[in-house]
């Protein structure tokens, strides 16, 4: 590591006022990352975009912004010092989705990216492949509160928090053909992204499904985004159709409901 000894100036007026992290944590599993995490010669900046195995991607967890507490603490005896990274925040409520998140991410090697409200402030990446974060949580429901307090902490000493300069388009998506009315689930669980077409179409069927498979449809937007209507193999909450606007998502869980037939039941949408 090459460190250039420059003057470390104050970054600007009122720069110590407090966190301007947006209320989203971009959570991923280091075991699904294939590259892009190498740092430059200064040992802090990650200039490249993280690469992911096929079908793997980042999960977004929204939290209460005022509860954020991100830390980077040196510890250890002389000549044995290193840095422990940590992230803390709270998620309101006790929905099925947050309970499933808690269960899934326990005992996994975690990395988290945080973005800031101010465009000039770089993204922070917590955790490394060799010093990943691990999840602890404390869920509380009482007369005063109903929330989950999350704590992510390095499993062992490592480097300081990284500045991530890569793209936030993280994780592979499976592109559906323009005008597609069927989702082929041959590629298994993952994100299936729609494309614009010359005319609006309805996606109404699936094939190559597997019982209990979970998949997400990501809207690609455009002038004629496809829709998923009610009354098909897609079982939609309150029968409300979904339109594939840019960035919109809808997640389904597949159930076998006959000798060779399946339905896809909505789990969540944005």
Residue pairs with C-beta under 8 A, 6 or more apart in sequence:
1 41
1 42
1 43
2 41
2 42
3 42
3 43
4 42
19 65
19 68
19 70
20 116
20 117
20 118
20 121
21 65
21 68
21 70
21 114
21 115
21 116
21 117
21 124
22 65
22 114
22 115
22 116
22 117
23 62
23 63
23 64
23 65
23 68
24 60
24 61
24 62
24 63
24 114
24 115
25 60
25 61
25 62
25 63
25 87
25 89
25 112
25 113
25 114
26 58
26 59
26 60
26 112
26 113
26 114
26 115
26 168
26 170
27 58
27 59
27 60
27 61
27 105
27 110
27 111
27 112
28 50
28 52
28 56
28 57
28 58
28 59
28 110
28 111
28 112
28 113
28 170
28 171
29 56
29 108
29 109
29 110
29 111
30 109
30 110
30 111
30 127
30 128
30 129
30 132
31 108
31 109
32 52
32 53
32 56
33 50
33 51
33 52
33 53
33 111
33 129
34 51
34 52
34 53
35 48
35 50
35 51
36 46
36 48
36 49
36 50
36 51
36 166
37 46
37 48
37 50
37 128
37 129
37 162
38 46
38 48
39 45
39 46
39 159
39 162
40 46
40 47
43 159
43 160
44 159
44 160
44 161
44 162
44 163
45 162
45 163
45 165
46 125
46 162
46 163
46 164
46 165
46 166
47 165
47 166
48 165
48 166
49 166
49 167
49 169
49 170
50 166
50 170
52 170
52 171
52 172
53 172
54 172
54 187
54 190
55 172
55 174
55 187
55 188
55 189
55 190
56 171
56 172
56 190
57 170
57 171
57 172
57 173
57 190
57 191
58 113
58 170
58 171
59 101
61 91
61 101
61 150
62 91
63 89
63 90
63 91
63 150
64 89
64 90
64 91
64 92
64 147
67 88
67 89
67 90
67 149
68 87
68 88
68 89
68 114
69 86
69 87
69 88
69 89
70 86
70 87
70 88
70 114
70 124
70 126
70 161
71 84
71 85
71 86
71 87
71 88
72 83
72 84
72 85
72 86
72 160
72 161
73 83
73 84
73 86
74 81
74 82
74 83
74 84
75 81
75 82
75 83
75 84
75 157
76 82
76 157
81 157
82 156
82 157
82 158
82 159
83 154
83 157
83 158
83 159
83 160
84 153
84 154
84 157
84 158
85 126
85 127
85 131
85 133
85 153
85 154
85 158
85 160
85 161
86 126
86 133
86 151
86 152
86 153
86 154
87 112
87 114
87 126
87 133
87 150
87 151
87 152
87 153
88 149
88 150
88 151
88 152
89 149
89 150
90 147
90 148
90 149
90 150
91 98
91 147
91 148
91 150
92 146
92 147
93 146
93 147
94 139
94 141
94 146
94 147
94 148
97 267
97 268
98 148
102 135
102 137
102 139
102 148
105 135
106 135
107 134
107 135
108 134
108 135
109 127
109 129
109 132
109 133
109 134
109 155
110 127
110 132
110 133
110 134
110 135
110 152
111 125
111 126
111 127
111 128
111 132
111 133
112 125
112 126
112 127
112 133
112 152
113 123
113 124
113 125
113 126
113 164
113 168
113 170
114 123
114 124
114 126
115 123
115 168
116 122
116 123
116 124
122 163
122 164
122 165
123 163
123 164
123 165
123 168
124 161
124 162
124 163
124 164
125 161
125 162
125 163
125 164
126 133
126 152
126 161
126 162
127 133
127 152
127 154
128 158
128 159
128 162
130 156
130 158
131 154
131 155
131 156
131 157
131 158
131 159
132 154
132 155
133 152
133 153
133 154
133 155
134 152
134 153
134 154
134 155
135 150
135 151
135 152
136 150
136 151
136 152
136 153
137 148
137 149
137 150
137 151
138 148
138 149
138 151
139 147
139 148
139 149
140 146
140 147
140 148
140 149
171 191
172 190
172 191
173 190
173 191
173 192
173 193
173 218
174 187
174 190
174 191
174 192
174 193
175 193
175 195
176 183
176 192
176 193
176 194
176 195
177 195
178 195
178 196
178 197
178 198
179 197
179 198
179 199
179 201
180 194
180 195
180 201
180 203
180 226
181 201
181 202
181 203
181 204
181 205
181 226
182 203
182 204
182 205
182 206
182 207
183 192
183 203
183 205
183 206
183 207
183 215
183 217
184 206
184 207
184 208
185 206
185 207
185 208
185 209
185 210
185 213
185 215
185 254
186 208
188 210
188 213
189 213
189 214
189 215
190 215
190 216
191 215
191 216
191 217
191 218
191 249
192 215
192 216
192 217
192 218
193 217
193 218
193 219
193 220
194 203
194 217
194 218
194 219
194 220
194 225
194 226
194 244
195 220
195 222
196 220
196 221
196 222
196 223
196 224
196 225
197 222
197 224
197 226
198 224
199 224
200 224
200 225
200 226
200 227
201 224
201 226
201 227
202 226
202 227
202 228
202 229
202 232
203 217
203 226
203 227
203 228
203 234
204 228
204 229
204 232
204 233
204 234
205 232
205 233
206 233
206 254
206 262
206 264
209 254
209 256
209 262
209 264
210 254
211 254
211 255
211 256
211 262
212 253
212 254
212 255
213 253
213 254
214 251
214 252
214 253
214 254
214 267
215 251
215 252
215 254
215 264
216 249
216 250
216 251
216 252
217 228
217 242
217 244
217 249
217 250
217 251
217 252
218 244
218 247
218 248
218 249
219 225
219 243
219 244
219 245
219 246
219 247
219 248
219 249
220 244
220 246
221 244
221 245
221 246
221 247
222 246
225 243
225 244
225 245
225 246
226 243
226 244
227 241
227 242
227 243
227 244
228 234
228 236
228 241
228 242
228 244
228 250
229 241
230 236
230 239
230 240
230 241
231 239
233 261
233 262
233 263
233 264
234 252
234 263
234 264
234 266
235 263
235 264
235 265
235 266
236 242
236 266
237 266
237 269
242 248
242 250
242 269
247 270
248 269
248 270
249 268
249 269
249 270
250 266
250 268
250 269
250 270
251 266
251 267
251 268
251 269
252 264
252 265
252 266
252 267
253 264
253 265
253 267
254 262
254 263
254 264
254 265
255 262
255 263
255 264
255 265
256 262
257 263
